[in-house]
């Protein structure tokens, strides 16, 4: 998926991979970032991603704080990770939603200035990541509901105010986006 980020001259590319085998996370990240210097690339544990909108809003918030010079990190990619996890500490964000050697489902987000660079990001990730390209791993499936709720500490009470069904993915996604937005107020 490639989408222009509203209000910014940027493009977001999202790619998903399953059956991934990562022997060294640092080598993977450094290689792809080296091959794509024109792109801010971030990797996520796809099992904790509440759909493409989750990452879109994480990137949107990261771009906004960079524009306002209120960013925590020096990197747009890392700032996106902070928002996607709703954390203030980089190490906490990496531990919660970053990839590790046992991660088998990966979401890759690339933030670029041009559509061409966004397409190159998808191609390079597909070429270098040892796994099967499958963008559906980014979708907010029923199997992800409890993990996402746990990550964002979304309680039954919080959901009960919005719906009678505590497993409603749309309401959970709304709470995830709300938790990311609240991060701005805690800076």
N, C-alpha and C positions, 0 to 999 in steps of 0.2 A: 504494500500500500504506500502510495506517495500522496501527500496532501500539502497544499500551501498553508502556512500558518497565518491566520487572519491577523491583520494589523502589523505584520512584520514582512520584510522581504526575505523570507526563509521558507525552505521546504523541509518537511519531515518525511523520512522514509522509515517504514516499519517492516521488518522481516522476522519470520518465525522459523525455528528449527527444532526438530524432535530427534530422539535417539542420538543426541550429541555426546561426544566423548572429548573432554578437555583434560589434557594431561597437565598443562601449565597455563593457568588463567592469565598471568602476567605476559607470557609470550604471545598468547592470542590477542590480547588487548593492544600490546605494543605493535605487533605486526600490522593489524588492521589500521590502527591510527597512523602508523608510518606510511602505509600504502594510500591512505586517504587524508593527506594533510589539510585539504580544503573542507573537511567535514568534521564535525563534532560527533563522535560515535560513542554510544553507551550500550552496555549489555545488561540484561535483566533476567532474573529467574522467571520464566514465563508462567510458572505455576502460580505466581502471586500477582499476575497482571489482570486487572478487571476490564479487559478489552482495550481496543485501540484508543478509545476516548481517555482512558486512564493515562496512557503515555502522552497523548496529544495535550492534555491539560497540564501534565508535568512539564512538558517542553514549553508550553505557553507561559506558565508561571516563571520558569527559568529565564526565558527571554525578557519578561517584564522586569524581573529584579536586576538583570544585567543592564537593561536600558535605564533603570533608576539608580544604578550603582549601589544597590543594597544586597548584592550577592554575597554568599558565604564563601563559596569556592572561587578558584581562579579559572575554572573551566565550565563552559556551558553544559558539557556532557555530565560532569559530576553534579552540577546544580540540578540537572534533570533527574538524576538518581535521588538526590535529596528530596525533591518534590514527589517523585513517584512513591517514595517510602514514607513521606511526611515526617522526615527526621531532620534534626539540625546538625547532627554529628555525622561526618562522612563515614567513619568506621562503623557506626550503627547502621547507616543506610546500606553499606556494602554487605554487612553481616545479614541483614534482613532480606534484601531483595536483589543483591548482586549475584553474579555467577561464581560458582565454586567448582572444584574438580568433579564433584558428584552431581552437578546440575545436568540434567538430560534434556530439558526443554528451555530454549533460549529465545528471548526477544531482543532484537537489535534495533536501536533507534539511531538514525543519522540525521543531523541537522545541517543543512547546506544552504548556500546562497542561490543555487541554480537547480532547475529541474534535471539537467544533465548530470550534475554532481550527485543528486539524489539517486538517480538510476545507477550511477557507478557504484554508489555505496551498497545497494542491493546486490549488484553483480559481484563485488569483491567479497562481501560477507558470504554469499552463496558459494563462492569459489574456495574460500579458505576454511570455513567452519566445517568440522568433521561431523556431519549429521545430515538428516533429510530435511530439505526445505519444506516447511509446512506452516504457512501463515495462520492456520487455524489454532495454533498453540497460544496465540495472543488473545483469541476470543474468550469471553467470560463464560466459561462452561459451568455446569452444575458442580463438577468435581472441584472447582476452585473456590466455591462459595465460602466454605468454612475456613480455609486458609486465608482468604482475603479479609474475612470478618475478624479473624484472630490478629492478623498483621495490623489492621487499623483499629483494633479494639472496639468494634461495632457491636454493641450489646443488643440483646433482645428488646430491652426497654427503648433504646434509640430507634430501633426498627418499628416497634409497636406503635409509635406515634405517627408513623407514615403508612403502615399497611398491616393487615392481619396475617400476612405470610412473611415470616422472618427469613425466608430464603429467596425473596423477590430480588433478582439480580439488578433490576433497574434502580430500585431504592438503595441497594447496597452500593452501586456505582455512584449514585448521587452523594452518599455519605463519604465515599472515598474522595471524591472531588472536593467536598466540603472540608475534609481533614487536610487535604493538600493546601487549600486556600487559607486555612487557619494558620498554617506554617508561617505565612507572611506576617501575621500579627505577633508571632512569638520571636521575632528577630530583634 
